[in-house]
Amino acid sequence: KNMNNAIADLCQEAVTETHMYAIITQITPKSNLQDSIDVLDKLKTRAVQQSVTNTAFTTVTVVSTSEDVLFEQNSKLMYDNVLEATPGFIRKVVQKNMNNAIADLCEEAVTENDMYEVVKQITPKHFLQNSIDVLDQHKTHAVKQFEEEYRTSSFIVAGKEVRFEQSSKVMYDKILEGHPVFVRQVVKNNLDKAISEMCGEIMTENDMYEVINVASPKPLLKFNIIILDEHKTS
């Protein structure tokens, strides 16, 4: 039923192999996603294999445009290059999805930081890093400064102010994003409890590894460690 509903939302006259990747990404829990992707990989044709490696398509149905939106910094360059990195046969769908996300997220202007949020919202996790890499190639120093400030900001965790240093806050956020929405609040509660009990006023990357070792169920521990490894600075 979930697959049929996703097909009805995403596809018009026909269902392609590429559509099936988008559908599976939309309906499958993160913990089982790779198994489903592996099944598709065994059945896909060579043409789809070539196109999927560089794709940045989305599963959101859109209708709005961003023709009247002002692009600041290098955000328009980012927008254009995300489209260029997308296979031609799904480029119009991607453009509509980006326009829709921009209309939802942005008001008077689109900044480089906004483009990161747009791409995170519309891109299936299986292809997200490809799109982030495109954005990274065109971001200005101001965005890098924003990221540095974000890495050393204080946040309230379980009623306690904690200063996240290095990439520990990015790790924290990515752990949450890596879990299905319906269990994300439970994961957050477990993380916050472990941070509150184990850490002082400062949270480091090494602390995040200790927190994950305590807060993760054994079957998910390896999965969560991989997420931390992807975002550690050293």
N, C-alpha and C positions, 0 to 999 in steps of 0.2 A: 504493500500500500504506500509506504513512504517513497519507494522508488518511482511508482506510477505518478504520485503527486509531484515529485521533482521533475519528471519528464514533462508533465503538463505545464509546469512553470517555465522550464528552460527551453524546450524545443518547440518548434513550430510545425514544419511539414515533415521533418525526418529526424531520426536520432542517429548521430554519428558516434564513432568510437571516442572522439574527443569529448563529446557531450557526456559519455558514460563516466569519464574521469571526473568531470564536474559534479555529476549526480552522486557518485559514490563519495566524493569529498564532502558533499553537503549533508548526506544522511547517515554517514558512518561515524560512530564514536572514535575519538582519537586513538584509543587503545587498540582498536581493531582495524584502523585505517590502512596500515601498511600491508596487512594480509589481503585486504580487498584490492589494493593497488597491484599487488603481486599477481593476483588472479587476472586482472585486466592486462597487465604486461605480457602474460603468457599468450594472450589471444589477439593482441593488437597487431595491425599490419605494419610493414616497414615505414610507410608514409607517416603514420601516426607516431611511430617511435621517433622519427626525425623531428616532428613538429612539437611534440610534448616536451622535449628537453628544454626548449626555450620559451614556453608559453607562460602567459600571465593572465589567463582568462578567469572570469568570475561566474558565480552561480546566481547572481541577483538579477531580477527582471527590472528594467528601468524604463523611464519615459521622459525624464527631464534633460535639459541641456545646460551648458555653462557658457553660452555665447556672450553674455553680458557681464561676465565675471572678470575682475581685474586680477592678473597674475603678477605677483611680486617676486623679487630676488630671481632665482633660477627656476621657479616653480613651473613656468610654461615649458621650459626646456626639459624638465623632468617629465611633464605630461606627455610631450611629443615623443620622448625617447622610450617611455613605457609602451606607447602604441607601436613604435617602430620595432620593438623587441617582441611584439606579439605576432603570431602567424596571421597572414592576410585574411584567411577565411573566417576568423573570429574577431578581427580587429574592430569592426563596427559594434559588436556586442560589448567589447571591452570599453570602447569609447563611451557608449551610452551608460555603462555601469559607473565609470569614473565621473561622468557628468552628474549622474544621479547622486553619488556620494558627495561630490562637491556642493551640490545644491542643499544637501542635508546638513553638511558639517561646516560650511563656510558662509560668511555673511557678506562683507564688503569686498574682501580680497582673498586670494589663495596664496599662502606662503609656502615655503619649502617644508616647514613642519607640518602644515596641513596635508601636503602631498604624501608624507609618510603615513598619516592617519587614514587618508583615502585609500592608499594601496593596501594597508593592513585590513581595512574593512571589506574590500571587494575581492581580494585574492585568496584562493584556496591555500591552506597552509603548505600543501605539497609543493607549491610553486612560489611561495612568498619570498624566499631568500633571493631568487632570481630577480624579482622586481625591486627588492631593497637594494641589491647591488647596482641596478640601473640608477636609482635615486642617489646613491652614495657617490657615483661618478660626477654628479653635477651640483652637489650641495656646496654652499659657500661657508666661509669661516664662521659666520654668525651662527649657523646651525650647529657647527661643531662645538661652539662655545655653549650653546643651549644644552647640548648633550652632556657636556662636562659639568654644567651646573646641576643638571638633573641627577647625575651620578652621585653628587655630594649634597643632596637635599635631605631634609628631615621630614618624616612622616609619622602619623599617629598609628601605632600598631597595638591592638588590644588595650587601648587607653594609655599607651606609653609612647613618648616621643623617642623615635629612633632615627639616627643619622645613618643613611646608607652611603657607603663609600665604594670606590672602584666601580664595578658593574653589578654590585649586589642587588640594587633596585631593579635593574633590567632582568637579572636572573629571577627575582621574585615575580615580576610581571609575566615573564615568559613561562614560568611554571604554571601560573593560573591560566594563561592563554592556551596552554597545551592540553588542558582538560576540557571535556564537554561542558557546556553551559549548565546542564542540570546538576552537576556535582561540583561546580566551581566554588560555590559558597562554602561547602564543606571543606574543600581543599584549603581555601583561604583561612578558615577558622583554625584548621590544624597548623598551618604555617604560622599564623599570628600567635597562637598559644606557645608554640615551640620557641619562637623568637623572643617573646616576652619572658619566658622562663630561663632561656639559655644565654641570652645576649644582654650586654649592658646598653649604654647610650649609643654605641657605634656598631654598625653592622658591616662586616667585610665579606668578601667573596668566600673566604675560608669558613666563615660563620654559616653562610648559606649551605655549604656542603654538610656541615654538622647538623643544621636544622633539617635538611632533607633526609639525612640518615635516620633521624628520630621520627619525623612526621610522615614519611612515606610508607604505605603498605609495601610489604616485601615484593609482591608481583610487579609493582610500579617503580621500584627503587632504581633499577637500571635505566629505565626510560627517563626519569627525572634527572639522574646524573648526567645523561647525554645532553639534556637541555642546558644544564649548568656549564658543561664543558664547552658548548658552542658560544657562550657569552663571557667566559672569563678573560681577563686582560693579560694574564701571564701564565 
